[in-house]
C-alpha cells in the first residue's frame, strides 16, 4: 500500500535527503520473462501483474537520482547525475507518466500516476512540480 505524505517524507529523510517536492511514489514491474512465469504458475494474469508491481520512492537531487524500494529492508540505488544517460519522461497508460533512463549498460523504467486519490494527492502535486522544473534538470527536452 502506498505511503502517506508524512511517511514518505520520513523515508526521504532517513535516506539522508530533505523532502522538497523532489520525490515521487513510483512503480516498476518485473521483466516480461518473470511476469510470464508468474502468469503460468498462477494462471491468473491480474494477480501476476499485481504481484509484479514494486513500489519505490524516487528522489531527484542535483547530485543523483536515488531510488529506494518500499519494503522492509528495501534496497537503495544511487545513480550519480553525471552517469545518467537518455533520461526521458513520457505519457504512459492509465493516466501515468513513465520515467526512463540508462546507467551504464542498464536501463531503468518506472511509472507514476498523474491523478491519485486524496490520500496520495502529494504524488500528483510533486509530479506537477517535477515536470515544471524538468525533473531537477534531468529532462533536457
N, C-alpha and C positions, 0 to 999 in steps of 0.2 A: 504494500500500500504506500502511496506517495506520502512524503513527509510534509508537515505543515511548514509555514514560513519560519517560525521560531526554531523548529527542529533543524531545518536546512541551514539557517544562519549559524546555529551551534556547530553543525558539522563543518561548515566552511571555516569557522574559527578554529576548530580542533585541528584542521589540516594546515593551520598557520596563515590563513588569509583573512582579510577583512571583507565581509559581505557588503557590497556596494552596488547592487543591481547587476553584478558581474557574473552571476551564476544561473544555471538552468537545471531543472529536473529533466533528464533526457533518458532515452531508452535505446538499447540496441538488441539485436537478435542474434541467435546462433547462426552459423553459416548454413547454407542450403543442405549440405550433406547431413549435418547433425539434425536439422529440422526433419529431413526425410526419415531418418532413423526414429525420431520421436513419433512421427506420424504413423509409421509402420507398427511400432510397438504398441502405441495407444489406439490406433485406428479411429482416432477422434481428432481431426485436424485442428479444431478450435482449441482443444485442450493443449495440444502440442504447441500451437502458436503462443498461447498464454504462458506456458512453461518456458518457452524460449526467450521471452522478453526479460531483459535485465535492466533494473533501474540504476541510474548513475546521477551524480551531480557533476556538472562541467563548470569549471571556473576559468574565466578568461582574464588573465593578467598581462601587463606589458611584457613580462619576462617569460611566461609559459602558459600553455593550456594544461589544466590539471583535471584529470578525470578520476573520480572515486566511485567505485561500485557500492551501492547502498545495500549492504547486508552485513551481518555480523562478521567482523574481521575482513571487511571489504578491501579489495586491492586498490591501491592508488597508483596512477601513472602520471608522470610529469613530462610534458613534451616542450622542451625549450623553444622559444619563439623563432630563433634562427635556424631550427632544424625542421620546422613545419613547412610543408610544400602543398601546393594545389588545394589550399583552403577554399571551400565553396559552400554556400548555403543556397538551397533550392526548395521550392514548394514540394511537399510530399502529399501522400494520400490522407484522407480524413482530417483535413484542416491541420496538417502538421508541416513542419519545416525539417529538412534533412541537412545535417551538418556533416561535411566530409572533409577529410584531409589525409595527407600521407606523411609518414615519418619514416625516413629510410626506405626500406622496401615494403613496409606495412601500410595498408590502407585502413582507415577508420571511418565508420559511418554511425551516426546517432540521429535520433529524431526526437522532436519535442512538439507538443501540441500548442497551437496558437490560441485555442479557445478552451479554457479549463473551467471547471465548476468553481463556485465561490471559494471552496476550500483551498484550491490551488490557484487562485487569482494572481498571486505573486509571480507565478511562472509566466503567464501571459504578459504581465506588466514588464518583467525582466526581459522577456523575449523582444518586446517592442523597443525597449531602451537599448538592448544589444544590437538590434537591427539598425537603429538610428545612428549608433556610433561604430557601425561596421564591425561588430563583434570585437571591440577593442583594437581595431586596426588590422585584424587578421583577414577580413574580407576586403580584397583590393578593388573589386568591381561592383 
